[in-house]
Each structure stands twice: as C-alpha cells, then as structure tokens.
Amino acid sequence: MIIAMVSIITGVLIYLLRPPNERQAIGPMAEQVQLLVGIARAAPALVPIQQKPAEGEVETEVTSWLRETLKARGVPRDVLVSRNLRDLPMLSIPLDQGWLVTQLTDLPPPGGVFNIVLMWLALIALGAIAIALFFAHRMVKPLVLLERAIESVGPDALLPELAIKGPAEVRVAAKALNSLSSRLKEAMESRMRLVAAAGHDLRTPITRMRLRAEFVEDDDDRAMWLKDIDELARIADSAILLVREEAGKSAPESLRLDTLISELADELRALSYDVTLTGTAEAIVRANRTSLNRAFRNLIINAATHGKRARIAVESTPSEARVVIEDDGPGIPQDLLGQVFEPFFRAHPARTKNIDGAGLGLTIAYEIVQRTGGTITIENGPLSGLLQIVKLPVYQKR
C-alpha cells in the first residue's frame, strides 16, 4: 500500500513538473560549446588542450543532435559527447591545437527520468520493507514467546516461569503468562489438597462403619457390608496415592527397564497372576524406580485381571524403549478408548463389579509415565484383547 501510494504521487509529480529530456538539453550544450570555443580563441592559455577526445562510449544520438544544432547556428563543429568509466557525460570539442575536454552538467543520466524513478521507487520499497519487517518482528515476538511457553509445558501441565525482559510487548506477554501459570499452580494444588483431605477424612467414618458392620448378625449381610466398606477404603487410599503421584518430585535415577519388568513379572506370578514375559531387550531409562514400578504394576494387573492374562514384551531402539502389554479380554468399545485414563473409568461396570479396584490404576500409571517423559497408548488388539503400549525415552549418557 505504501509503495503504491508513493508510486502514484511520483507519477503525478513527474507529469506536472515535466523534467527536461536529453533533446531539451541540446540548446544549453550548444551555447556551452560556442562559449568554450570563444575562450580558446581569445585566451588559449586558459583552456586545457588534449591530444585526443575523452575516452568512453560515445552518445551517438546526443552527438548528432548537438552537431545539427551547431550547424544550424552557423558554427559547425565535429564535437563528441561520451560517457567515461564513471558514467559521467563528457564533451570533446575539436580545436586547431587538439581537443578541449570538459564535463557536461546539463545532460540527464542514462535512461532519462524513468531510471531515476525506478531507483527512487526501489529505495522506497527497500525502506518500507525494512520498517515493516522491524515492526512485524516486534508484533510477532509475544506470539513466539507464547508458542515457546506452550511447547515447554512440563508433565505437571504447568508453564515455566518466563524472564520479564525485552520490548514492552514481550514483557507484558511474559508477565501475563507468569500470572496465568501461578494461578494454575494454585488451583491444582488446591484441588490436590481437597482430594487428599477428602480421602483422609473418609478413613475415620469408614473405620466406624467397619466396626458397626462386625455386629451385624446375619453372615451374608455382614459380608456384603464389609465388602462395600473395603471398596470405599480402596477408593480413599487410591485417591490419596494419586495426589501423592501428581505432587511427587522424587529424583529420577538410571535403571534397567528390562530388569524392572522381569522382576515385576516374577513377583506378580508369585501372587497367582497369569503373566508371561515374551521378549526382552536391554533398555536404560531415567525415572523414579518406585513410581515406575507402580505404574507397570497397575498396567500388568489391569491386563491380568480384566484381560485374563498378560503377555509382556520389552523392545528398544537407540532413542526409545517400548513395553507392550497384551491380554485376551473383551477389549474396550472404540468410542470409550479416549476415556480410559479418566479417574474411576470402567468400560464394563457389570462385568467388573466383582473385581477389586477403585478405578484409578490407569490414571495413576498415566500420571507417572507422563512425568517421566513418556507416553501410554491403549488400543484394541487386531483380533481380541487390549494392547497397552508404553514408550519411554532411552537415557543417553553424556
């Protein structure tokens, strides 16, 4: 838009002012030739004489016009108009003693006004582009800051604190993002405290209910009461454990993932779970051993209970370790797969009502793996059952 307006204004000015062209400059040039010839005749010592005309490319058309004009004025002379290596117009006048060479001031530059206008517009365009890029860069900086802040969101879903420096726009954006991060952190901590307090406070009434249930005379009723109370206790304990996992800041350590999975499989087999280790590959990851063990325990038990049996394979690449857990269960309806990591989710409530668990095992495993820098995906197997795939970054020694 700026370049277009400047072009229109320049065109209007050229049309109104009508700068002289080369033909209009011939008259003053002819007068200059006559004046110099007169000076050379009256005072030869004042005029520098050369043995040859000025070097450079001869302006054929201008030379022809100037010779015709001199001839029409009755002073014919074979003058030459040329341009030297610096593109300066030079006038060479033949005299009896040699050549009188002088620089011309009335001749327009090569190409006339059109080239000057193009150079002027090119200069305006470059200046406008430079200014536009400068201000665009300043305007985009807050967006770049926002993009980087979002990309650096940690596994705890919190934004890192940003340095408040740079242009005013960047400082304002950084301050707003820091304020947002602070409010999010306070809200999450408040939620965690609420869940932990609720789980803790439930223990007292649950204990009282268990004591009272012991005095129920009917054996079947007492057994049902105790079973429901035990389930409430598991839900309260799982909620407290989930809060601890989300708030946990345990230092990671280097550990052999294949060894951890192998030991865990042996332990669960000793507890009568149908667990088979189908393949292992050496893989070293960085994680908290207790937390990662708890995550895989939850996933394997989930496969062994809801899917009847668990088959585990540990795979490794130079950058990634994969743990694939297969089962022979009924799978999960496709439209419910996106909800598997939600707290208290049960795909088949009627089928799982007799299976112990609070419905937080996958949620806890998801939180642990995410905090370790990995991912969990759950999908239905090609024929039946469920596939639980855990990917963790391989620890690279430096």
N, C-alpha and C positions, 0 to 999 in steps of 0.2 A: 504493500500500500504506500509506504513512504517513497520507495523508488519510483512508483508510478506517478505520484504527485510531483516529485522533483522533475521527472521527465516531461510532464505536461507543462510545468512552469518554464522549464528551459526552452522547450519548443516555442512557447508564446513569446518569450523574450527575444529569441533569435528572429522570429517573424517580425516583431515590432522594430527592433533595432537594426536589423539587416546589416550585419558586419560586412566590410568590404571583401571582395574576392580578388583573385590574382589579376584579373583584367583591369579592375579599378586601380590597382597599384602601379600600372604601367606609366601613367602620366607623371606622378612624382618621381619615378625612376628615371624617365627621360630628362626631366629637369635636373636631376642629380648628375646625370652623365654630362649634360651641357655645362653645368657649373664646374665640374672637375676638369673637363677639357679646357675651359677658360682659365682656370687656375694654373694648369700645366703649361699653357702658353705664356701667361703673364709672369709666373714665378716658378720655373721648373725646379728650383732647389727645394721648394716646399712640398713637392709631390714625390712619394717613393715610387721608383720605377723598377719593374721586374723584367726578366728576360723571357718569361713565359706566363701564360694565363694561370689563374688559380686551378689547383687540382680538384678533382671530384667529378661527380656525374652532372652533365650539362642538362639544364632545364630547357628542353628543345622548344616547347610551346611558348614559354615566357620569353626566351631569347628572340624568337621570331616576332612576337608582338612588340617587343622593345625596339628591334631593328626597324619594323614598319613604322612605328611612331616617330623614331628619329628621322627616317627618310621623309615622312610627311611634313616634318618641321624644317626640312632643308638642311639637316646636318647628318647625312647618312654615315653610319659607322658600324663595323662588324663587331659589336660587343658580344660578350658571352655571359650568361647567368648560369651559375652552377651551385652545387651544394658540396661542401667539404666532408671530411670523415666525421665531424661532429654535427653534421646535418645543418650547418649554418649557411644561409644564402650568401654567395659571393658574386660580385660584379667585376668583370675584367674588361677594361677599355683599351683598345689598341692605340698607341701613340707612335710618333716617329722614333722616339728613343727606346720603346719597348711596350710594356703593359703596365697600366695603372690598375691595381687590385685593391678593392675595398669591400667591406661588408655591407650588405643591404639590410635596412630596417623596415622597409615598407612591404616586403613580401610575406604573405601569410605562411604558416607552417605547412609541411607536406600534407596533402589530403584536405586542406582547407578547414572550414569550420566544423565539418562533420566529424573529423577525427578528434578535434578538441572536445566536442560534445560527448563523444564516446568515452574519452578518457575521463571527463568530468563525471559522467554517469557511473563509470566503473569505480571511481573513487568514492562516490556517494554510496554505491551498493556495498563496497567493502566496509565502509564505516558503519552503515546501517546493520550489516550482518554481524559485525563485531559487537556493536552495542546490544543487538537482540540476543546474541549468544551469552553475553555477560549477564543480562537481566534474566534470561531463561535459566541460566545456571543457578542464579540466586533463588529463583522461584521454585526450582526443582529440588534444591537441597533439602528442604523439610520432608519432601516425599521420599527422597533417597534415605534420609535418616529413619523415617517410619518403616520403610521396607527392610532396612538392616535390623532395626529393632525387632520386627516381627520374625525375621529369619533366625534371630538369636534367642528366641523364647526357649527357655530350658524345659526339661521334662516336668518341672513343677508348674508349668504353664504361666510363669511369671516373667515379666520383661526385665532385662538387666538395667541397672541404673546408668543413665547416659550423662556424659560430661556436658555441662552447660557452657558452651563456648562457640565462637564463630559469629557469623552475621546475626542480626536481630531476629530474622525469621527462624533460623536454626535454633537459637536459644529459646525462643518461645515454644517451638515444637518439642525440644528436649525437656523443657520444664513441664509441659503438659503430659508427655509420656511418663516422666518420672512420677508425677502426681497420680496418673492412672495406675501405674504399677504398684504404688504404695496403697492405694485404695483396694486394688485386687488382692494384695497380700493380706491386708487387714480382714477383708471379707472371708478369704479362705481360712485364715487362722481362726476367725470367729466360728466358722462352720465346723472346723475340726474340734474346737473346744466344746461346741454344743453336742456333737456326736459322741465325743469321749465322755462328756458329763452324763449324757443320757444312758450310755452303755454302763457306766459305773454305777449310776443311781438305780439301774434296774436290778443290780445284783442283790440288794437288800430285800426288796419285795419278792424276788424270785426265791431267795433262801427261806423267807417266811412261808411262801406258798408250798415249798417242798416239805417243810416241817408239818404243815397242816395236812398235806396230802398223805403223809405217813399214817395219819389217824383215820383215814377213810377205811371203813370196814370191808366193803366189797373189794375183792382182789382185782377184778377186771377194771373197775372204776379207778382204783388206786394206780394200777399200771398205766392207764390212759392219762391220768393227771400227771404222773411223773414223767411220761414221755413228752407231753406238751411243755412241761416246765423245763426239761432238758433242752428242748429245741429253742425255747426262749433264751436260755443261758448261752447256747451256742451262738445265737444271733447277737447277743450283747457282747460276747467275747470277740466275735469276728468284727463287729463294728469298731471296737477298741483297737484291734490289731490293724484294721485298715487305716485308722487315723495314725497309728504309730508308723506304718509303712510310708504314708504320704508325707509325714513330718520328719521321717528319719533322715539323718545326714551322716550315716556311717561312712567311714573312709573306705574306698574301694581297694582291692588287692588283686594281684595277678594270680589266676587259678586255672587249673586244667579243667576245661568244661567236660571233656570225655570222662575224666576220672570222677568228677562230681556226679554225673548222670549214672555211671556204672555203680557207684556206691549207693546212690539213692534207689536204683532198681533192685539191688540186693536187699536193701532194708525193707522195701515195700513187699517184695516176695516173701520175706520172713513174716510179714503181717498178713499173709494169705491173699494178697492182691495178685491177679494174673498179669504179670509184667514180663515182657521179653525184650531184650536188647538185641536188635537185629543187625546193627553195624555201628562201628565207632571210628572216628578219625581224630587225631590229635588236634586240639584247638585250645589256645590260651586267650582268655578274656580278662577284662578288668571289671570287677564287681565286688559287692559285699557278699561274702560266702553264705552267711546265714540267710540273707534276704533272697539270694538267687536260688538257694536250696529250697526255700519255702515256696517260691514261685513254681519251680518244676515239680515239687511235691503236689501242689494243688492241681497242676495240669495233668499229671500222670494219674492221680487218684480220680480226677474227673473222668478220664478215659476208661479206667479200670472199673469204675462203678456204673456210670451211665452207659458206657460202651462195652461192658462185659470183660474186655481185656485191653491191654495197652501194649503196642509194639513201638519201640523207640529206635531211632537211627540218628547218629551224630555225624554230620557232614562238615567239611571245612574247605574254604578257599583262602587264597592269600589275604583277602580283606574281610571275609565274613565267615562266621560259624552258624550252622543251621541245625536245629533239633526238630525232627519231625516225629510227632506222636500220632499213631493211627489207632482206631478202635473199630469194633464190629457192631456198634449201636445203631439205632434208627436214624441218626443224623438230626439235623435241625431244619425246619422249613426255611426255604430260601428267603422269604420275607422277614424272618426273625433273626437272620445271621448278624445284622447290624446292631442288635441289642444284646449280644452275648456277654459283653463286658459291663453291662449296667448292673448295679447292686441288686441282689435278690432276684435276678432273672432266672426263670425256669422255662425251658422250651416245652416240656410236657408235665405240667403240675400233677396230673392224675397218676402218671406212671412213677413219678419220683417222690410221692408223698411218704413212702416208707424208707427212703434213702436218707441217711443222716447228712446234715449240711445246712448251712444258713444261706447259701446262695451268694456268697461273697468270695469264693475261691478264685474264680476267673478275674474278678475285679482287682483283688489283691495281686495276683500274678501280673496283670496288665500294668498296674502302677509300678511294680518292681522292675519289670523289663523295660518300660519306658524310661525310668530314672537311670537305668544302666546304659541307655543309648540305643536300645534295640527295639524290635517290633514283634508283635504277635498277630498272626492272621489265622482265622478259623474258617474252614470251608468243608463242604460235604465231599466225601470220597467219590471216586469215579463210579463205584458200584454201590457201596453202602458205607456206613460208618462216618466218622468225622476225622478230619486232618487238622491237627494243631501244629502250626509252624512258627518256631521262634528263631529270629535272626538277631545275632549279636555281633558287634564289630570285633574283629580279631585284634588283640593287643600287639602293637608294633614296637619292638624295642628300639630305643634311640641311642 
